[in-house]
Amino acid sequence: MNAPVLTIYRRITRWPAGHRFFSRLICLKAPYFATIAPRFVALEPGRCEVRIRDRRRVHNHLGTVHAIALCNLAELAAGVMTDATIPADMRWIPKGMSVEYLKKAVGTMRGVATPEAGVPGAGGGREWPVGVEVTDDTGETVLRARVLMWVSSRKHG
């Protein structure tokens, strides 16, 4: 388990407004994700849940949540889940992502990332697929994504 992100999450989210503060810390580390103003709801090895509110800045010309905002939500949930799950001597980077847009995205979006395979062990680099399901306020799936992570040892490329 990659202790830093998970340890920080567990420590900070005990505070009042801790989930909001943790979400801001993640956006300081990866500033682009601030464009969707994510809120981390849950983080544990093998699972990350993130929400984004329905607001004008994430809308498309139809007034629904933009497809790329949904992709950002999926990539963020997958990345933080990966960071909290893989061994501390491993690193990761997204290698690719496939998405299915299943219906118009209206309302608050909830992205849940879970691995599709067991946690990679030590050794050379390998692909590790992460599934992300994004649902709306009613619980209906609006987007399904598969983020392919490249996981490798911090010591060897």
C-alpha positions in Angstrom: 0.0 0.0 0.0 1.3 3.5 -0.9 1.1 5.0 2.6 1.5 8.7 1.9 -1.8 9.5 0.1 -3.8 7.0 2.1 -2.2 8.1 5.4 -2.9 11.8 4.6 -6.5 11.0 3.6 -7.2 9.1 6.8 -5.6 11.8 9.0 -7.2 14.8 7.3 -10.7 13.5 6.8 -11.2 13.2 10.5 -11.2 17.0 10.7 -14.2 19.2 10.1 -14.1 19.9 6.3 -11.4 17.3 6.0 -12.7 15.9 2.7 -12.8 19.3 1.2 -9.2 20.0 2.4 -7.9 16.7 1.1 -9.6 17.4 -2.3 -7.8 20.7 -2.5 -4.4 19.1 -1.6 -4.8 16.7 -4.5 -5.6 19.6 -6.8 -2.5 21.4 -5.7 -0.4 18.3 -6.6 -2.2 17.9 -10.0 -3.7 21.4 -10.7 -5.6 20.5 -13.9 -8.1 18.5 -11.8 -9.2 21.7 -10.0 -11.2 22.5 -13.2 -13.8 20.0 -12.1 -13.7 20.9 -8.4 -13.7 17.3 -7.2 -14.7 16.2 -3.7 -13.2 12.9 -2.4 -15.9 10.9 -0.6 -14.0 7.7 0.1 -10.5 6.3 -0.3 -9.2 2.8 0.6 -7.0 0.3 -1.1 -8.9 -0.9 -4.1 -11.6 1.8 -4.1 -11.9 5.6 -4.6 -15.1 7.6 -4.8 -15.0 11.2 -6.0 -18.0 13.5 -6.8 -18.3 16.6 -8.9 -21.3 19.0 -8.6 -23.4 20.0 -11.5 -22.4 23.6 -12.2 -22.1 25.7 -15.3 -18.3 25.5 -15.5 -18.5 21.8 -16.3 -21.3 22.1 -18.8 -21.3 21.6 -22.5 -23.5 23.5 -25.0 -26.5 21.2 -24.1 -26.4 22.2 -20.5 -25.2 18.7 -19.4 -21.9 17.7 -17.8 -19.3 17.8 -20.5 -17.8 14.5 -21.7 -14.3 15.6 -20.9 -15.3 16.7 -17.3 -16.5 13.1 -16.9 -13.2 11.8 -18.3 -11.3 14.0 -15.8 -13.4 12.6 -13.0 -12.7 9.0 -14.1 -8.9 9.6 -14.5 -8.7 11.3 -11.1 -10.5 8.5 -9.3 -8.5 5.9 -11.0 -5.2 7.6 -10.3 -5.8 8.3 -6.6 -7.1 4.7 -6.1 -4.0 3.4 -7.8 -1.7 5.5 -5.7 -3.5 4.3 -2.5 -3.4 0.6 -3.6 -0.1 -0.2 -5.2 3.0 -1.0 -3.0 5.0 2.1 -1.9 8.0 1.1 -4.0 5.9 1.3 -7.2 4.9 4.3 -9.3 2.2 4.7 -11.9 1.1 6.7 -14.9 -2.0 6.5 -17.1 -1.2 4.7 -20.3 -4.6 4.9 -22.0 -8.3 5.2 -21.4 -11.4 3.9 -23.1 -14.8 5.3 -22.3 -18.5 4.6 -23.0 -20.9 7.5 -22.7 -24.2 5.8 -21.8 -26.6 8.7 -21.2 -26.7 12.5 -20.7 -25.0 13.5 -17.5 -27.2 15.7 -15.4 -26.8 16.5 -11.8 -24.0 15.6 -9.4 -21.7 12.9 -10.8 -20.2 10.2 -8.6 -17.1 8.3 -9.9 -16.0 5.0 -8.3 -12.7 3.5 -9.3 -11.8 -0.2 -8.6 -9.1 -2.4 -10.0 -9.9 -5.0 -12.6 -7.0 -7.3 -11.5 -5.0 -8.1 -8.4 -2.5 -5.6 -7.1 0.7 -5.8 -9.1 3.8 -7.0 -7.3 7.4 -6.1 -7.5 9.3 -6.4 -10.7 9.3 -4.8 -14.1 6.7 -2.5 -15.5 3.2 -3.8 -16.3 -0.2 -2.7 -17.3 -2.9 -2.6 -14.6 -6.5 -2.0 -15.7 -8.8 0.1 -13.5 -12.5 0.3 -14.0 -14.4 3.5 -13.3 -18.2 3.8 -13.2 -19.7 7.3 -13.2 -23.3 7.6 -12.0 -25.8 10.4 -11.6 -28.0 11.4 -8.7 -30.5 8.6 -9.5 -27.7 6.0 -9.5 -27.9 5.5 -13.2 -24.5 4.9 -15.0 -23.7 7.8 -17.4 -20.1 6.8 -18.2 -18.1 3.6 -17.9 -14.3 4.0 -18.3 -11.3 1.7 -18.3 -8.1 3.4 -17.4 -5.0 1.4 -18.2 -2.2 2.3 -15.7 1.5 1.6 -16.3 2.8 0.4 -12.9 6.5 0.0 -12.4 9.2 0.0 -9.8 10.4 3.4 -8.6 14.0 2.0 -8.9 13.7 0.8 -12.5 11.9 2.5 -15.3 
